[in-house]
Amino acid sequence: MSTSSPAEPPVRGDQPLTLAVLRRLVGNTWARLPGTTLVVLSTDPEGNGFSPFSTYAHARYAPDPDGDDLRGEVYPLESELARDAELRSLFPQVPDSAVSALVLYPLG
């Protein structure tokens, strides 16, 4: 993820992101995504608690077909699958219900 500017150090996925970085992402990087793009939050390993926002991915999200619509799985974009044979072997079938999503991951 390239979110650095001359005034700020590069942002890595192993540190929390600040509001300044979030504003830049919203104003620049994410501004090109359609307004209908779903925003998906990753839960922490225990399924509770809070953690700073650390990194993100533009991917596809599909709700769990056997559960409620509040949980699901994340899949690579079609363009990523087309470029990467290893990804295609890891994700041989993506549900038809998968939609474009901005996935936010916590630090911890």
PAMARVO-72221 format. One record per atom (N, C-alpha, C): atom name; x, y, z. Coordinates in steps of 0.02 Angstrom, whole numbers, plus 50000, padded with zeros to 5 digits. Example, Ala and Ser with C-alpha at 12.3 -4.5 7.8 and 13.67 -1.06 7.14 Angstrom:
<atoms>
atom = N&east = 50660&north = 49716&up = 50390
atom = CA&east = 50615&north = 49775&up = 50390
atom = C&east = 50660&north = 49835&up = 50390
atom = N&east = 50642&north = 49888&up = 50354
atom = CA&east = 50684&north = 49947&up = 50357
atom = C&east = 50645&north = 50002&up = 50394
</atoms>
This chain:
<atoms>
atom = N&east = 50043&north = 49942&up = 50000
atom = CA&east = 50000&north = 50000&up = 50000
atom = C&east = 50045&north = 50061&up = 50000
atom = N&east = 50038&north = 50103&up = 49953
atom = CA&east = 50079&north = 50163&up = 49948
atom = C&east = 50037&north = 50223&up = 49970
atom = N&east = 50046&north = 50244&up = 50032
atom = CA&east = 50009&north = 50301&up = 50058
atom = C&east = 50057&north = 50354&up = 50084
atom = N&east = 50120&north = 50352&up = 50063
atom = CA&east = 50168&north = 50398&up = 50090
atom = C&east = 50168&north = 50463&up = 50052
atom = N&east = 50190&north = 50516&up = 50085
atom = CA&east = 50201&north = 50581&up = 50054
atom = C&east = 50267&north = 50607&up = 50081
atom = N&east = 50296&north = 50659&up = 50051
atom = CA&east = 50360&north = 50683&up = 50074
atom = C&east = 50359&north = 50703&up = 50148
atom = N&east = 50302&north = 50725&up = 50174
atom = CA&east = 50298&north = 50749&up = 50243
atom = C&east = 50287&north = 50693&up = 50293
atom = N&east = 50268&north = 50634&up = 50271
atom = CA&east = 50252&north = 50579&up = 50316
atom = C&east = 50290&north = 50516&up = 50297
atom = N&east = 50308&north = 50475&up = 50346
atom = CA&east = 50342&north = 50412&up = 50330
atom = C&east = 50293&north = 50364&up = 50296
atom = N&east = 50317&north = 50314&up = 50260
atom = CA&east = 50273&north = 50265&up = 50229
atom = C&east = 50232&north = 50229&up = 50282
atom = N&east = 50172&north = 50208&up = 50264
atom = CA&east = 50128&north = 50172&up = 50309
atom = C&east = 50134&north = 50098&up = 50294
atom = N&east = 50146&north = 50059&up = 50346
atom = CA&east = 50150&north = 49986&up = 50339
atom = C&east = 50091&north = 49955&up = 50376
atom = N&east = 50076&north = 49894&up = 50360
atom = CA&east = 50020&north = 49859&up = 50391
atom = C&east = 50031&north = 49838&up = 50462
atom = N&east = 50090&north = 49851&up = 50491
atom = CA&east = 50103&north = 49829&up = 50559
atom = C&east = 50102&north = 49887&up = 50609
atom = N&east = 50070&north = 49941&up = 50590
atom = CA&east = 50063&north = 49998&up = 50636
atom = C&east = 49995&north = 50029&up = 50625
atom = N&east = 49969&north = 50063&up = 50676
atom = CA&east = 49903&north = 50093&up = 50667
atom = C&east = 49906&north = 50152&up = 50619
atom = N&east = 49852&north = 50163&up = 50582
atom = CA&east = 49849&north = 50220&up = 50538
atom = C&east = 49817&north = 50278&up = 50575
atom = N&east = 49840&north = 50338&up = 50560
atom = CA&east = 49814&north = 50398&up = 50592
atom = C&east = 49757&north = 50428&up = 50552
atom = N&east = 49722&north = 50476&up = 50581
atom = CA&east = 49669&north = 50511&up = 50547
atom = C&east = 49696&north = 50547&up = 50485
atom = N&east = 49756&north = 50574&up = 50488
atom = CA&east = 49785&north = 50607&up = 50430
atom = C&east = 49792&north = 50559&up = 50371
atom = N&east = 49813&north = 50498&up = 50384
atom = CA&east = 49819&north = 50449&up = 50330
atom = C&east = 49750&north = 50429&up = 50305
atom = N&east = 49703&north = 50419&up = 50351
atom = CA&east = 49635&north = 50401&up = 50332
atom = C&east = 49604&north = 50456&up = 50287
atom = N&east = 49614&north = 50519&up = 50305
atom = CA&east = 49589&north = 50574&up = 50263
atom = C&east = 49619&north = 50571&up = 50193
atom = N&east = 49683&north = 50556&up = 50189
atom = CA&east = 49716&north = 50553&up = 50124
atom = C&east = 49689&north = 50494&up = 50082
atom = N&east = 49678&north = 50438&up = 50116
atom = CA&east = 49650&north = 50380&up = 50081
atom = C&east = 49580&north = 50395&up = 50054
atom = N&east = 49539&north = 50426&up = 50096
atom = CA&east = 49471&north = 50443&up = 50075
atom = C&east = 49472&north = 50494&up = 50019
atom = N&east = 49515&north = 50544&up = 50024
atom = CA&east = 49517&north = 50597&up = 49975
atom = C&east = 49551&north = 50579&up = 49910
atom = N&east = 49597&north = 50532&up = 49911
atom = CA&east = 49636&north = 50516&up = 49851
atom = C&east = 49625&north = 50445&up = 49828
atom = N&east = 49652&north = 50397&up = 49866
atom = CA&east = 49652&north = 50327&up = 49846
atom = C&east = 49582&north = 50299&up = 49838
atom = N&east = 49539&north = 50312&up = 49886
atom = CA&east = 49472&north = 50282&up = 49885
atom = C&east = 49422&north = 50324&up = 49846
atom = N&east = 49440&north = 50385&up = 49828
atom = CA&east = 49393&north = 50429&up = 49792
atom = C&east = 49373&north = 50400&up = 49724
atom = N&east = 49414&north = 50357&up = 49695
atom = CA&east = 49399&north = 50327&up = 49630
atom = C&east = 49352&north = 50268&up = 49635
atom = N&east = 49341&north = 50241&up = 49695
atom = CA&east = 49295&north = 50184&up = 49702
atom = C&east = 49223&north = 50208&up = 49697
atom = N&east = 49179&north = 50168&up = 49668
atom = CA&east = 49108&north = 50188&up = 49663
atom = C&east = 49078&north = 50198&up = 49732
atom = N&east = 49030&north = 50243&up = 49736
atom = CA&east = 48997&north = 50257&up = 49799
atom = C&east = 48958&north = 50198&up = 49827
atom = N&east = 48944&north = 50149&up = 49786
atom = CA&east = 48907&north = 50090&up = 49808
atom = C&east = 48953&north = 50036&up = 49836
atom = N&east = 49019&north = 50049&up = 49838
atom = CA&east = 49067&north = 49999&up = 49864
atom = C&east = 49052&north = 49986&up = 49937
atom = N&east = 49043&north = 49923&up = 49954
atom = CA&east = 49030&north = 49902&up = 50023
atom = C&east = 49093&north = 49910&up = 50064
atom = N&east = 49087&north = 49932&up = 50127
atom = CA&east = 49144&north = 49935&up = 50173
atom = C&east = 49136&north = 49878&up = 50223
atom = N&east = 49187&north = 49835&up = 50227
atom = CA&east = 49186&north = 49776&up = 50270
atom = C&east = 49240&north = 49782&up = 50323
atom = N&east = 49222&north = 49769&up = 50385
atom = CA&east = 49270&north = 49771&up = 50440
atom = C&east = 49290&north = 49700&up = 50459
atom = N&east = 49354&north = 49690&up = 50468
atom = CA&east = 49379&north = 49626&up = 50492
atom = C&east = 49371&north = 49625&up = 50568
atom = N&east = 49351&north = 49568&up = 50596
atom = CA&east = 49345&north = 49562&up = 50668
atom = C&east = 49412&north = 49540&up = 50697
atom = N&east = 49421&north = 49552&up = 50762
atom = CA&east = 49483&north = 49529&up = 50793
atom = C&east = 49479&north = 49454&up = 50804
atom = N&east = 49534&north = 49421&up = 50819
atom = CA&east = 49535&north = 49348&up = 50824
atom = C&east = 49485&north = 49320&up = 50875
atom = N&east = 49470&north = 49358&up = 50928
atom = CA&east = 49422&north = 49334&up = 50978
atom = C&east = 49350&north = 49352&up = 50961
atom = N&east = 49341&north = 49394&up = 50910
atom = CA&east = 49273&north = 49414&up = 50892
atom = C&east = 49245&north = 49470&up = 50935
atom = N&east = 49289&north = 49503&up = 50973
atom = CA&east = 49266&north = 49559&up = 51014
atom = C&east = 49323&north = 49607&up = 51026
atom = N&east = 49311&north = 49660&up = 51062
atom = CA&east = 49363&north = 49708&up = 51078
atom = C&east = 49374&north = 49757&up = 51021
atom = N&east = 49423&north = 49799&up = 51030
atom = CA&east = 49438&north = 49852&up = 50982
atom = C&east = 49512&north = 49851&up = 50965
atom = N&east = 49527&north = 49873&up = 50906
atom = CA&east = 49596&north = 49876&up = 50883
atom = C&east = 49603&north = 49933&up = 50833
atom = N&east = 49660&north = 49967&up = 50831
atom = CA&east = 49670&north = 50020&up = 50782
atom = C&east = 49666&north = 49993&up = 50710
atom = N&east = 49642&north = 50035&up = 50666
atom = CA&east = 49640&north = 50020&up = 50594
atom = C&east = 49712&north = 50018&up = 50570
atom = N&east = 49730&north = 49965&up = 50532
atom = CA&east = 49799&north = 49956&up = 50512
atom = C&east = 49809&north = 49956&up = 50437
atom = N&east = 49768&north = 49919&up = 50401
atom = CA&east = 49778&north = 49913&up = 50329
atom = C&east = 49712&north = 49899&up = 50295
atom = N&east = 49712&north = 49898&up = 50229
atom = CA&east = 49650&north = 49889&up = 50192
atom = C&east = 49664&north = 49850&up = 50128
atom = N&east = 49610&north = 49827&up = 50097
atom = CA&east = 49615&north = 49793&up = 50032
atom = C&east = 49551&north = 49808&up = 49993
atom = N&east = 49558&north = 49816&up = 49928
atom = CA&east = 49499&north = 49819&up = 49884
atom = C&east = 49490&north = 49747&up = 49860
atom = N&east = 49434&north = 49718&up = 49877
atom = CA&east = 49422&north = 49647&up = 49864
atom = C&east = 49348&north = 49637&up = 49849
atom = N&east = 49326&north = 49575&up = 49856
atom = CA&east = 49254&north = 49559&up = 49849
atom = C&east = 49232&north = 49524&up = 49913
atom = N&east = 49171&north = 49537&up = 49933
atom = CA&east = 49143&north = 49509&up = 49994
atom = C&east = 49078&north = 49471&up = 49978
atom = N&east = 49071&north = 49413&up = 50009
atom = CA&east = 49009&north = 49374&up = 50002
atom = C&east = 48986&north = 49353&up = 50071
atom = N&east = 48923&north = 49366&up = 50089
atom = CA&east = 48898&north = 49344&up = 50153
atom = C&east = 48897&north = 49268&up = 50158
atom = N&east = 48904&north = 49242&up = 50219
atom = CA&east = 48903&north = 49170&up = 50231
atom = C&east = 48834&north = 49144&up = 50212
atom = N&east = 48830&north = 49097&up = 50165
atom = CA&east = 48764&north = 49072&up = 50142
atom = C&east = 48727&north = 49033&up = 50196
atom = N&east = 48762&north = 49006&up = 50245
atom = CA&east = 48730&north = 48966&up = 50297
atom = C&east = 48714&north = 49006&up = 50360
atom = N&east = 48736&north = 49069&up = 50362
atom = CA&east = 48725&north = 49109&up = 50422
atom = C&east = 48685&north = 49171&up = 50406
atom = N&east = 48696&north = 49222&up = 50446
atom = CA&east = 48661&north = 49284&up = 50432
atom = C&east = 48705&north = 49327&up = 50386
atom = N&east = 48679&north = 49383&up = 50366
atom = CA&east = 48715&north = 49426&up = 50319
atom = C&east = 48768&north = 49469&up = 50354
atom = N&east = 48779&north = 49458&up = 50418
atom = CA&east = 48827&north = 49499&up = 50455
atom = C&east = 48898&north = 49473&up = 50453
atom = N&east = 48908&north = 49412&up = 50429
atom = CA&east = 48975&north = 49383&up = 50424
atom = C&east = 48982&north = 49350&up = 50356
atom = N&east = 49043&north = 49347&up = 50332
atom = CA&east = 49054&north = 49316&up = 50267
atom = C&east = 49128&north = 49308&up = 50253
atom = N&east = 49145&north = 49302&up = 50190
atom = CA&east = 49213&north = 49291&up = 50168
atom = C&east = 49234&north = 49344&up = 50118
atom = N&east = 49300&north = 49354&up = 50114
atom = CA&east = 49329&north = 49402&up = 50067
atom = C&east = 49366&north = 49363&up = 50013
atom = N&east = 49358&north = 49386&up = 49951
atom = CA&east = 49388&north = 49353&up = 49893
atom = C&east = 49426&north = 49404&up = 49851
atom = N&east = 49476&north = 49382&up = 49813
atom = CA&east = 49513&north = 49429&up = 49769
atom = C&east = 49467&north = 49457&up = 49714
atom = N&east = 49488&north = 49514&up = 49688
atom = CA&east = 49453&north = 49544&up = 49631
atom = C&east = 49463&north = 49500&up = 49570
atom = N&east = 49417&north = 49505&up = 49522
atom = CA&east = 49423&north = 49466&up = 49460
atom = C&east = 49488&north = 49481&up = 49425
atom = N&east = 49509&north = 49545&up = 49424
atom = CA&east = 49572&north = 49564&up = 49390
atom = C&east = 49632&north = 49531&up = 49423
atom = N&east = 49631&north = 49523&up = 49489
atom = CA&east = 49687&north = 49489&up = 49524
atom = C&east = 49688&north = 49415&up = 49507
atom = N&east = 49630&north = 49384&up = 49505
atom = CA&east = 49627&north = 49313&up = 49487
atom = C&east = 49651&north = 49302&up = 49416
atom = N&east = 49635&north = 49347&up = 49371
atom = CA&east = 49656&north = 49340&up = 49301
atom = C&east = 49732&north = 49344&up = 49294
atom = N&east = 49765&north = 49383&up = 49337
atom = CA&east = 49837&north = 49392&up = 49333
atom = C&east = 49877&north = 49339&up = 49370
atom = N&east = 49847&north = 49304&up = 49418
atom = CA&east = 49886&north = 49263&up = 49465
atom = C&east = 49860&north = 49191&up = 49469
atom = N&east = 49897&north = 49144&up = 49440
atom = CA&east = 49876&north = 49074&up = 49440
atom = C&east = 49873&north = 49045&up = 49510
atom = N&east = 49918&north = 49066&up = 49555
atom = CA&east = 49917&north = 49041&up = 49623
atom = C&east = 49853&north = 49062&up = 49659
atom = N&east = 49832&north = 49124&up = 49649
atom = CA&east = 49769&north = 49147&up = 49679
atom = C&east = 49710&north = 49107&up = 49651
atom = N&east = 49711&north = 49093&up = 49586
atom = CA&east = 49657&north = 49054&up = 49556
atom = C&east = 49653&north = 48985&up = 49587
atom = N&east = 49711&north = 48955&up = 49605
atom = CA&east = 49709&north = 48889&up = 49637
atom = C&east = 49684&north = 48893&up = 49709
atom = N&east = 49698&north = 48949&up = 49743
atom = CA&east = 49674&north = 48958&up = 49811
atom = C&east = 49600&north = 48975&up = 49814
atom = N&east = 49576&north = 49008&up = 49762
atom = CA&east = 49505&north = 49029&up = 49759
atom = C&east = 49475&north = 49004&up = 49693
atom = N&east = 49465&north = 48938&up = 49686
atom = CA&east = 49440&north = 48912&up = 49623
atom = C&east = 49369&north = 48933&up = 49607
atom = N&east = 49330&north = 48948&up = 49659
atom = CA&east = 49261&north = 48968&up = 49648
atom = C&east = 49242&north = 49025&up = 49695
atom = N&east = 49222&north = 49080&up = 49666
atom = CA&east = 49199&north = 49138&up = 49704
atom = C&east = 49123&north = 49140&up = 49698
atom = N&east = 49088&north = 49147&up = 49754
atom = CA&east = 49015&north = 49147&up = 49751
atom = C&east = 48988&north = 49203&up = 49706
atom = N&east = 48932&north = 49190&up = 49674
atom = CA&east = 48900&north = 49241&up = 49632
atom = C&east = 48877&north = 49301&up = 49673
atom = N&east = 48869&north = 49291&up = 49738
atom = CA&east = 48846&north = 49345&up = 49782
atom = C&east = 48901&north = 49394&up = 49802
atom = N&east = 48964&north = 49379&up = 49782
atom = CA&east = 49020&north = 49422&up = 49801
atom = C&east = 49015&north = 49490&up = 49767
atom = N&east = 49024&north = 49543&up = 49807
atom = CA&east = 49020&north = 49611&up = 49781
atom = C&east = 49085&north = 49648&up = 49798
atom = N&east = 49099&north = 49700&up = 49760
atom = CA&east = 49157&north = 49741&up = 49772
atom = C&east = 49154&north = 49769&up = 49843
atom = N&east = 49210&north = 49768&up = 49878
atom = CA&east = 49211&north = 49791&up = 49948
atom = C&east = 49278&north = 49822&up = 49965
atom = N&east = 49276&north = 49869&up = 50009
atom = CA&east = 49336&north = 49897&up = 50040
atom = C&east = 49342&north = 49863&up = 50107
atom = N&east = 49393&north = 49822&up = 50117
atom = CA&east = 49401&north = 49782&up = 50177
atom = C&east = 49452&north = 49816&up = 50223
atom = N&east = 49432&north = 49831&up = 50284
atom = CA&east = 49475&north = 49864&up = 50333
atom = C&east = 49498&north = 49812&up = 50384
atom = N&east = 49564&north = 49809&up = 50395
atom = CA&east = 49592&north = 49760&up = 50442
atom = C&east = 49620&north = 49795&up = 50504
atom = N&east = 49609&north = 49765&up = 50564
atom = CA&east = 49637&north = 49794&up = 50625
atom = C&east = 49711&north = 49776&up = 50633
atom = N&east = 49743&north = 49814&up = 50676
atom = CA&east = 49814&north = 49802&up = 50692
atom = C&east = 49822&north = 49737&up = 50731
atom = N&east = 49778&north = 49724&up = 50777
atom = CA&east = 49786&north = 49666&up = 50820
atom = C&east = 49732&north = 49616&up = 50814
</atoms>
